[in-house]
Amino acid sequence: MARFNLVEGTSRYRAYKWGAWSLWIVALLLFAFAVADTAQLTFFDNSYNIGLPRINKSISFMIAILGLQVIVGYTGQLALGQSFFFGTGAYVAAYLVQDQHWPWLATLLVVIPVCFGIGALFGIPALRIKGLYLALVTLGLAAVFPAVVQLDVLDEYTGGAAGKSVDSDLIAPSWLPLDGIANFLQSIPFFGQYFGDGDLTSKEANRIWQYMLFVTLAFVCFWLLGNLVKSRPGRAIRAIRDNETSAAVSGIQLARYKTISFGISSAIGGVGGIVYVAALGFASPGDFTQLLAILFIVGLVVGGVGTLPGAVIGGLAITFIAEWSSSTAEFPGVPERWLQGPTGTLIMGVLLIILTFFLPGGIVSGARRLKAKVVRVVPIPPKGFTPADSAAVQAPTLATVGDNDLESQN
Amino acid sequence: MELFIARLFDGLSNGATYGLIALALVIIYKATTLINFAQGEMAMFGAFVVLVLATERGLPIWVAVFVGMLLSAVAGAIIERTLIRPFDPSDHLPLVIITLGLFLAIGSLAGIIWRFDPRQFPRMFPSGNALTFGLATLSWYTICVVLTVVVVVGLLTLLLNKTKIGLAFRAVSSNLESSELSGIRVGPTLQFGWALAAAVGTLGASIYVADPVHQLEPTVMARVLIFAATAAAIGGLDSLGGAIIGGMIIGMVQSILVQYVPFIPNEMSLATAVVVLVLVLLYRPSGLFGTPPVERV
């Protein structure tokens, strides 16, 4: 039994919700200032970077995995070619910013419709191509992307094999007192030492600004998708996932909802691509390969298929497993040879298999199980629900109308 | 015309190797209704084992290939028993994830053990040209590859049609539940399918890299897998002969299209394969020779 029972709609529940969110936001901000410099952890003589550039890259992966959650996690279609749309978004944004001198945020207006369109277009054959075949086709699509951007006709837009670099940077606006905040944090006794010293360099300030923008963008994506999966279309796509035939029988238009969910997933993937190229300032054909598409699947599974917070964990996992294993030069008990090759990929492959066996719901489901031991959110009974009607079935009713927190508790 | 024949001959050897890998995919599909995304990596790993046996242990190349196939078969059987059998075959997502995990793990394991520099594979076939028509030359390599494929298909047909385990395999792939009820031990039979597929895959990869223009490196099979999967889908995922014919079609299309259609550059041959795959799946989802699925509601 949980230690705290919170009933939805009460003031205690609201306090819990707002408290949790504010804590998160403060933590995210503090974190930005703490690692704005190239922060490093040292472990067995290896130093591991956790600086903001890497965090920013992982945010782009989080957004891409979020898109994957829609199509794989909620609609149940094995569309594995997210790197195609991620790459498309990255290249379109790079072209608009570098060659047409658009501001970064304005590229959203082009990337979202373009990726939505391409995604929906690929969604149309997917109405007939199902299951494993769809997985095969979409993996093929991901494998084709590097060749497409290196086509001669696209060379002047994409930069061909050499890739395309973008000079324009997101510059922190002068009205934002980043320096003031940094100085304030440094002046806190005892903890101040963790926030670097002196004023921020312009590079650090820009990084913090980028981070704040990307986090906001990611939050918006999460919020919109969170609403989507709770709404009527969200219930429709989940019904498609659970059983296509019965969904169609209950009046859900399969073609429409599948196409839309393909489009949304691809559009979000494109947004991830913008963040990627804005954070790294560079897009090259070698970045958006079939391997990246499979790494997104790793992120999806590690976080938890069909859970939105899973995308956060997944994005962090695929960035830092790859990053840290390549900066591990020595590790007790592991021969050096094993640390020099593609160790990160090996770890991710093994992780994928182990998680499928022992924690199929990913890390999020494990965390929810733990959380359910402490906090339990009891939903408001639906209108017209009287205890007398359902005295006999009250316990199962509670469990079935509850969210995952409740289910995993039983 | 000479050029056309030359391109046909070029397509023949590629097509035959695609056919062999496709055959491996089809065997696994028949056993577990699963597309093994790790098949290419398994085959690549097997080819590396063959290379090590031949160069470092000094075995004659065909003995090395045979031992490599045996070892692959054992590995395939172990993978089936430990990683595939625990899951419900009708739920695709976990199985796809497992095979993708295998794809990553086997590929990077080969990268760690053998590094990424390309290696020359020992000659398996006589070199030189057997026939020449002006520009078109038919090399001994091509002839031997086609012969090998014919022999493999012949042996497989015998194995599946004339032996008890072959009969059991056909029964299980046609109806799992009924064959279980009639006393066939389903698990070992599926395991046999995986072992067979792994062995055929290793042979396919070895033949592919034995071509003088190819070299063995850990990433060699990533592209081949897409071609082979397309071949398997063209033939119908559950038809052995269809896989070979599909492989030939893909090999021919690849070599002829790149020659005669100027706006398709060479790098786009993979894209062509994907487009062919989509068209086949859209207009003939069960391929040329596959059995159309019947769904009962």
Interface residues (C-beta under 8 A of the other chain):
Chain A: V72 G76 L78 L80 P125 R128 I129 G131 L132 Y133 A135 L136 V137 L139 G140 L141 A143 V144 A147 V148 Q150 L151 D152 T245 Q290 I294 I297 V298 V301 V305 R337 W338 Q340 G341 P342 T343 G344 T345 L346 M348 G349 V350 L351 L352 I353 T356 F357 P360
Chain B: L34 I35 F37 L83 P86 F87 H92 L93 P94 V96 I97 I98 L100 G101 L102 F103 L104 A105 I106 G107 S108 L109 G111 I112 R115 A222 R223 I226 A229 T230 A233 P265 E267 M268 L270 A271 A273 V274 L277 V278 L281 L282 P285 V297
